[in-house]
Amino acid sequence: MSDAHARRIAAMPTQLDTATTRLTVSALVFLRVAFGLWMLWHEALEKVQHWTPQTLPRIIGGWTRGEVGYAFYQSLLRSVAAPNADFFRVLVTSWELVFALCVIVGLGIRVVAPIQVFANLNYILAKTYSSPQANLDRLTIMILVVLFLVSAGRYWGVDGYLRRRFPRLSWL
């Protein structure tokens, strides 16, 4: 057997490696799509359907009253978010809709995930880290970190297509 032939055989994946890889890819695709659908249904569409111009000022008011929140963040909410509640209502609703759709189709995961982590960190700061209401925000951040690190859009997503089509987009 030639040296080149031996190297080719050694480089071939075993059946177990192939099955494990398929299972891992399937699990990542499931996580990405299920998380995106959850964000679309429970976050974005809920805001689109139920948020009125009074909703966000009421939420911000709840975060800024009482002793639960962080003082530095409460003052930021009072001085920046509350006066611009209409803008933030449209921004948050639009962003979560775009984000959920991008996650579902696997488009720009390494771009949108850090932006959503920033949004969730802001939600946690408004609620305080140890608050039970921040549990989903912490879980969302963990899922987003995984999706970012493995670049989940590469697998059965638009990022994978773009990456193959345009090699300069290898960072996707």
N, C-alpha and C positions, 0 to 999 in steps of 0.2 A: 504494500500500500504506500502510495506517495505521501510526502509530507503535506502537500496542499490538500490532498483528499482527507487525510487524518484531521487537519484543522477544520475543514468543512463539516465533517461528521461531529466533531467536538462542539462546533458552534450551533448545531441544530438543536432546537428545543425538544425536550422529551415530551411524551404524551401528558405526563403530570404537569409539567410546566405550562403546556398549552391549555390544559383544562383549568389550571389555577389562574392563568392570565385571563381566560374567557370569563371565569367567574368573577374575578376582580373587576374587570371592565364592566360587566353586567351590573355588579353592585354599585359601581360609581355612577353609571347611567341612571340606575334606579334612584339612588340618593339625589342626584341632580334634578331629575324630572319630578320626583315626589316632593322635594323641597320647593322647587319652583311652583308647582301646583298649589302647595300649601300656602306659599306667599301670595300667589294670585288670588286664591279663594278667601283666605282668612285675613289677609292684610290689605291688599290693593282693592279688591272688589268691595270689601266691607266699607272702606273709606269712600270709594266712588259712590256707593249706594246710600250710605247713611250719614256721611259728614255734611253738616250744614255750616254756614258761616259762624254759628255760635259754638260749634263742637270744639274746635281747637282752643279758642279762648277759655272755655270751661276746663279743658284738660290742663292747659298751662296754669290756670288759676289754682287748680288742685295741686299741681306740682310746686307752686310757689308759696302756698299757704302751709302753715304747720311746721313741725320740726323734723319732718322726715328727710327732706332733700338737703343737698350740700349747699351751704350759704353762697359760695362763689357762683355756683351754677344757677341758683334761684335768682340772683341779681342779673345774670346774663339773660335768663328767660324773661324777667320783668322788663329789662331795657331793650332787648333786641327782638325776641320772639313774640311777645304779647302785642307790641305796637304794629307788628307786621304779620299778624295771624292769618290774614287772607292770603298773603303771598306764600307763607309756609304751608297752609292748607293745600293749595294748588301744587306746590313743590313736592311735598311729601306724598300726596296722592299720585301725582304723575310719575314721580321717581319709583315708587313701589310697584306701579303697574309695569313700567319699562323694565325694571330690575327683574321682576318675576318672569316676564316673557323672555328676556335674555337668558335667564337660568334654564328655563324649560327647553329652549332650542340650542343652548350651549354656545351663545354668542358673547364674546368678550368677557369671559368669566374672570380672567386676571385683571380686568379693568373695573368691572362692576362690583366684584366681591369686596375690595378694600373700601369702596365708597359706602357700601351697605354696612360694613363693620364700623365705619365712622358714624353712620346714622344710629346704629345700635348702641354704640358707646355713649352717644348723646342721650338716648332713651334711658340707659342705665344711670347716667349722671343725674337725670331728672328724677329718677325713682329711688336712687341709692343702690349700691351694689348688693347689699344684703337683703334688699326688699324682695318678698316673694313675687311681686309683679315683674321683677327683672329676670326671672328664671328663663323665660322664653328668649329674652334678649341674649343672655349668656349662651344658651344652647344654639341660637342662630349664629353667634360669632364662632363657636366651635365648628359648626357645619361649614361656614364660609371659609374658615382657615383650611379645612380639608379640601374643599372644592378648589381653592386657590392653589394650594401646594401641589395637587396632582393635575392641575389645569384640566378640570373635568370636562370642559367643552371640547377637548380633543377627541373624546370618545363618543361617537355617534352624534356629534354636534357640529354646528357651523364652524366653530374654531378649528376643528380637525380638517374640514374641507378647505378652509382658507389657508391653513398651514401647509397642506399638500399642494394647493394651487399656487400659493405665493411663498416660496421658501424663505424670503426675508422676514416673514411673520413668525419665525420660529419661537418667539417669546410667548405666543398665544398658548 
